[in-house]
Amino acid sequence: RFANVDDVIPDSDQTYNAAAVALRQDIFNYPALSVGTGQIVGVQVSELARRTTATTRQIAPVVALTNSINVGSTTLIASNYLYYSQVFELHPITATSWTIANVNSSTYGYRLIA
């Protein structure tokens, strides 16, 4: 649920999304960019996450467009809250430069890898 993770200032364990099963993902719609023109040099997808078990966990950012999903680089999740980010200089599905239109039509999120 986006309402659990849309905090401007993170509220730690007050609201959050959780997954115990690998390959579980959350993908969200974001408001359209408010600019009408301009050059997009990259899109950064960030997750604030922590693992709640002793088991090794991995997370990756996700960019989706229509029925295609791209899973970014995998990172180990720490036991304390940390931000995990990846910059996509090209749209990872179209392999073209970002445009305002494809930023606005894409959705973004994260996937629990393991």
N, C-alpha and C positions, 0 to 999 in steps of 0.2 A: 504494500500500500504506500502510495506516494505521500500521503498525509503523515506517515510515520517517519519519513526521512527528508522532509522539505524544510527543516529548521534552518533559519539564518544562523542562529547560534546553537550548535548541537546540545542536546539535553541528555547526553550519555544514555542511561538505561531507562529513561522515562518513556520514550517511543522509539521503536526500532523494528526492523524486519529481521527474521532469523530463518536459517535453513540448516537442517541436519543431514540432508541427502545431497550427494554430489550431483552437479549439473542443474541444480535449482537456480533459477535466475529471476531477476526483477528488471523489467524494462519500462521506462516512464516516458510519457509525453511531456515536453517542456513548452512554455510559452514561446511564441514566435519572437525572433529578434526584432527589436523596435526600429532598426535602421533599414532604409529602403535600398541603399546602395553602399558599396564598399568592397574591399578585398578581405577575404577570410584567409589568414595564413595558417590556421590550424584550429583544431577543437580539442580541448582537454576534457577527458572524462575522469572524474575522481570519485572515490568511495571512501567513507569513513567507516572502518570496520575493526572488529576484534574477534578472536576466537574465544569460545566459552568452554572448551574442553581441552584436555591435554593432547588430544589427537592433532596431528599436523593438518592444517587446512590451507587451501590456496584459493585465491580470488582473481578474477580478471574482469576488465571493463568490457562492455558490450555496446556496439553500435548496430542499430537495425534500420533497414530501409525496405518498405513493403514486406515481402516474404523472405528477405535475406537477412542473416545475422552474422556479424563478424565478432569474434571473440579475440580480444587483445592479449597482451602479454600477461602471463601468470605470475603471481607474487605470493609468497608465504604470508599468512596472516599472523600477526603478533597477538599476545594475550592481552595487551592494552590497546586502547583506541589509537589508531594511526590513520592518516590519509594515504591512500594508494591512488596514484594518478598516472595517466598515459596521455601523451599528446599525439594526435593523429594529424600529420601535416597534409595528407591526402585523405579523401573520403575512402575508408577501408573497403567499401563494397564496390564503388564505381571506379576506384583507382584514379580519380580525377581531382583537380583542385576543388576545394570547398567553395560553394556559392551560398549566398543567403538562402536561396530556395532549398538547397539540399540540407543545409543545417536545420531549417525549419521543418522539413518533411521527415527527417530522421528522428529516431527515438534512442534513448541512451539508458544504460544501467550497468549491471554487474552479474556475474555468474560465479557460484561456488564450484570450483573445479574438483576439489577433493577434500 
